[in-house]
């Protein structure tokens, strides 16, 4: 596949915002600035880093200004409302926690734009179909927020038994006397950890147009569908809150799904993006 096909997304991938965010944080904490917006407004133009030249860094940073606001809590001592722990479960220092929470939000927003531009030219339905006959998986799961479930006109499974299970529990949920994934058509399931659309073997998303492969609800598509197949894993949300506050484990990883055509094609560029964000890069297969 010609790399020119990916130019709209590739141009963004090659100008990662993470180095600029790190500059803003440093300048804000070491300078006489009352707000992060002041720092952004005084950034020089252009800015050249080891990996990229940013002709208009101020305009770029302003796209993410709302996600940078928590940095101001580092000067005000305002509570951030989330706890972050390391791999051993020990709390990290305040600056590490705030920096990670900010970067997770920034990278999530940035990669939504990048993935959306890279995905279109591939005419790929990898994320929209269940496993094929030769794959080891029995089903494909698309996690959904409660507000997204009405996008799918399929059968629902929502009862005490389903809400006591998770899709990948060793002790499987049974529906109508058989494992939940042994069905011919997609279904919505309300699990212990939320809702998801289950695509069994050979099934496809009900919003996928036959023949064209277009998504009927593209403009309103679920959040998880907006972020294939490169996504930030700065933080992993844990199930056990502390005193009612969300708890996250620091991961500092970028995940890239190698089943995806553009991920396979752009591995070097993705590696440079991860390096710019100072993230460990993990390649993984979603289906096999």
C-alpha angles and dihedrals in degrees: 000000000000113000090220086072088069098044097118091056097031092059089058093044089055093053103053115186095214096089090052091049090053090052092050092050093050094047093046094051096044100037137068094261124138095194139024089236089064090056093049091049092055098047112126122242130256106023121195123199132176091269107030149014115230111203095182108023094157093059091044094051093047088064087066100035095115090057092051095057095091088067086075089067088070089070098035098044087228114163113256096206096229132086122218123198133185127240090281093052095253119137114257122223119277096254093051091049096049093043091052094047091050094046092048090057094044095048093045091055093043095048091049088063093043096047093046091056095044097045100056100065092053096067085212128157097186093122093045102056138067123243117295123234095270096052126099096225121092095206145001120233126211110191114219138195114234091251090058101055094084088065088075122068098201138112116291130217109199117150141114093278095051091046089054092057140061124217093249100041114136088230099063127219112247123212121187090351098307139080110287093245095053093093134108099230137042120272140191115237129192105213134182088265098041142279129325140171111237117209109193124202112308094005127122135204109279089231094059112105112230113242099006096054089218122148113241092206099038095135091051097032118146120273093249090056090056093060110053127162114352113049140162121251098182089136135023115208111228124215097230113075120202114231089337096307122120114254124211132188116222109242105157092198138135113212121207122184109220095199086075116094096223093047090055091047097046103040095128092050092047090051090053091049091053091048091051090054091044091238131145109245118227121188115203141170117236095190128023 
